[in-house]
Amino acid sequence: MAITPQKFEQQLQALSAAKIETLFVRDVPAILSGSIAPQDKVVLTFDDGYEDFYTDLFPLLKQYNAKATFYIVNDFIGKNDYLTEPQIREILASGLVEIGSHTLHHTDLRWLSGQEAADEILGSKSDLERRFSVPVTTFSYPAGSYWPKTVQRVRDAGFMAAVTTKGSAFQGRKGVFELRRLRPGAATGKAFLHLVQGK
C-alpha cells in the first residue's frame, strides 16, 4: 500500500539489473492476447493521485527510465497533498506515465445506483481526457471493491482494462477487467525479483 522512496529505488535498480522492462496497464491486453511477449515485463501502478508521486517517485522514474500507471481521483486534483493539474501535465509530458481513472470521488461503486455508478466511471474518464488531452483507457476500482455489474459498467464506458487489489503475479486471458496486482512492500533484491517473476 505504501513504500519509501529509498525502497522503491532499490526495486527499480533490481528491475534494471535484471533487464525487466516496465510497461503501462494499457499494454496488458496485448500481452494477454499474445501480441507482446510477457517475459521480462512488469507494470508499476499507483492509486489515488498523491502529490508524493510527483515529488518523490517521478524523479526516480526519470532516473531509471521506468514507466508507471497512475490512477487519479478527479475530485482530489489540487487538494492538499494531491497532485495539481500542472504537475499531472508535467508527468504526462515525460512519456513515462499513463494516467487512468479511479472515479470522480473514490466512491465504493457497489452501493451506487446504476446511473450514479455510470456517472462516476464515465465522468472520470471524460473529465481526465478533456483536461489533459490524452486517452484514458484503464481503470482502478476504488478500494478494489466491485461486483460483476461494476465490471460490465467499466467495460461499457470504453475502458480496455481495469485493475483490482487482488494479489497475484499471474493473469488470466479473460480477466482483463479484473487484473490482479502485487504489493511488494519493502521487498528488494532477489526477494523482490522472485515476487515479480512469480517464483
C-alpha positions in Angstrom: 0.0 0.0 0.0 2.9 2.3 0.6 6.7 2.4 0.0 9.6 4.7 0.9 11.4 6.3 -2.0 14.6 4.5 -0.9 13.0 1.1 -1.2 11.3 2.0 -4.4 14.7 3.0 -5.9 16.1 -0.4 -4.8 13.3 -2.1 -6.6 13.9 0.0 -9.8 17.6 -0.9 -9.5 16.7 -4.6 -9.3 14.4 -4.4 -12.3 17.1 -2.5 -14.3 19.8 -5.0 -13.4 17.6 -7.9 -14.4 16.7 -6.2 -17.7 13.0 -6.3 -16.9 11.0 -3.8 -19.0 8.3 -1.6 -17.5 5.1 -1.2 -19.4 1.7 0.5 -18.9 -1.5 -1.2 -17.9 -2.8 -0.3 -21.3 -0.2 -2.7 -22.7 -1.6 -5.7 -20.7 -4.4 -6.7 -23.1 -1.8 -7.1 -25.8 0.3 -9.2 -23.5 -2.6 -11.4 -22.7 -3.6 -11.8 -26.3 0.0 -12.8 -27.3 0.8 -9.6 -29.3 3.5 -8.7 -26.7 5.7 -11.3 -25.2 5.2 -11.5 -21.4 8.7 -12.4 -20.5 10.7 -9.9 -18.5 7.9 -7.4 -18.3 6.3 -5.6 -15.3 3.7 -2.9 -14.8 4.1 -0.4 -11.9 0.8 1.0 -10.6 -0.1 3.7 -8.1 -3.5 4.8 -6.9 -5.3 8.0 -5.7 -3.2 10.9 -7.0 -1.0 11.8 -4.1 1.5 14.6 -4.6 4.4 12.5 -3.3 4.2 10.6 -6.6 5.4 13.8 -8.2 7.9 14.9 -5.5 9.4 11.5 -4.6 8.7 8.9 -7.2 8.6 10.7 -10.5 12.3 11.8 -10.3 13.2 8.1 -9.8 11.1 7.0 -12.8 13.0 9.6 -14.9 16.4 8.5 -13.5 15.7 4.8 -14.3 13.6 5.5 -17.4 10.8 3.4 -15.9 7.2 3.6 -16.8 4.2 3.6 -14.4 0.4 3.9 -14.5 -1.1 6.4 -12.0 -4.8 6.2 -11.1 -6.3 9.6 -10.4 -9.4 10.6 -8.5 -10.7 13.7 -10.3 -12.1 15.4 -7.2 -8.8 15.1 -5.4 -6.8 17.1 -8.0 -5.4 20.2 -6.5 -6.4 19.4 -2.9 -3.9 19.3 -0.1 -1.3 16.5 -0.5 -2.6 15.7 -4.0 -1.3 16.4 -7.5 -2.2 19.7 -9.2 -3.1 20.0 -12.9 0.3 21.4 -13.8 2.1 18.5 -12.1 -0.1 16.0 -13.9 0.7 17.7 -17.2 4.4 17.5 -16.5 4.4 13.8 -15.7 2.3 13.1 -18.8 4.8 15.1 -21.0 7.6 12.8 -19.8 6.1 9.9 -21.7 6.8 7.7 -18.7 3.4 7.9 -17.0 0.0 6.7 -18.1 -2.9 8.2 -16.2 -6.0 6.1 -15.5 -9.4 6.6 -13.9 -10.1 6.0 -10.3 -13.6 7.5 -10.4 -14.7 11.1 -9.7 -14.9 10.8 -5.9 -13.3 7.5 -4.9 -16.8 6.1 -4.1 -17.5 2.4 -3.5 -19.3 1.6 -6.7 -21.1 -1.4 -5.3 -23.6 0.7 -3.4 -24.5 3.3 -6.1 -27.4 3.2 -8.4 -26.7 2.2 -12.0 -26.8 5.8 -13.1 -24.6 7.0 -10.2 -22.0 4.4 -10.9 -22.0 5.1 -14.6 -21.5 8.8 -13.8 -18.5 8.1 -11.6 -16.9 5.8 -14.1 -17.6 7.6 -17.4 -17.5 11.0 -15.9 -14.0 10.5 -14.6 -12.8 9.2 -18.0 -14.3 12.1 -19.9 -13.1 14.8 -17.5 -9.5 13.5 -17.5 -9.4 13.2 -21.2 -10.8 16.7 -21.6 -8.4 18.3 -19.0 -5.2 16.6 -20.2 -5.9 15.8 -23.9 -4.8 12.2 -23.5 -6.8 8.9 -24.0 -7.7 7.4 -20.6 -8.2 3.7 -21.3 -7.6 1.9 -18.0 -9.5 1.9 -14.7 -8.8 1.1 -11.0 -11.8 0.1 -8.7 -11.9 2.3 -5.6 -10.6 0.2 -2.6 -10.6 -2.8 -5.0 -14.4 -3.2 -4.5 -16.6 -4.3 -7.3 -19.4 -6.6 -8.4 -19.9 -8.3 -11.8 -22.2 -5.4 -12.8 -19.4 -2.9 -12.0 -17.1 -4.7 -14.3 -19.7 -4.5 -17.1 -20.2 -0.8 -16.5 -16.4 -0.2 -16.8 -16.4 -2.2 -20.0 -19.4 -0.3 -21.3 -17.6 3.0 -20.6 -15.0 2.2 -23.2 -12.1 1.2 -21.0 -9.8 -1.6 -22.3 -8.6 -2.9 -18.9 -9.1 -2.5 -15.1 -7.1 -3.4 -12.0 -8.2 -4.8 -8.7 -6.5 -5.2 -5.3 -6.5 -9.0 -5.6 -2.9 -10.3 -5.3 -1.1 -12.4 -7.8 1.7 -12.3 -10.4 -0.5 -14.3 -12.8 -3.3 -13.1 -15.0 -5.9 -14.9 -16.9 -6.6 -14.2 -20.6 -10.2 -13.5 -19.9 -9.5 -11.3 -16.8 -8.5 -8.1 -18.5 -11.1 -6.2 -16.4 -10.1 -7.9 -13.2 -6.3 -7.6 -13.3 -4.5 -8.7 -10.2 -1.7 -6.7 -8.6 1.1 -7.5 -6.2 2.1 -5.5 -3.1 5.8 -6.0 -2.9 6.1 -3.7 0.1 9.7 -3.4 1.3 11.0 -6.4 -0.6 14.2 -5.7 -2.6 16.9 -7.6 -4.4 16.3 -11.3 -5.2 13.3 -11.4 -3.0 11.6 -8.6 -5.0 12.5 -10.2 -8.3 11.2 -13.6 -7.2 7.9 -12.0 -6.2 7.6 -10.1 -9.5 8.5 -13.2 -11.5 6.1 -15.4 -9.6 8.9 -17.8 -8.4 
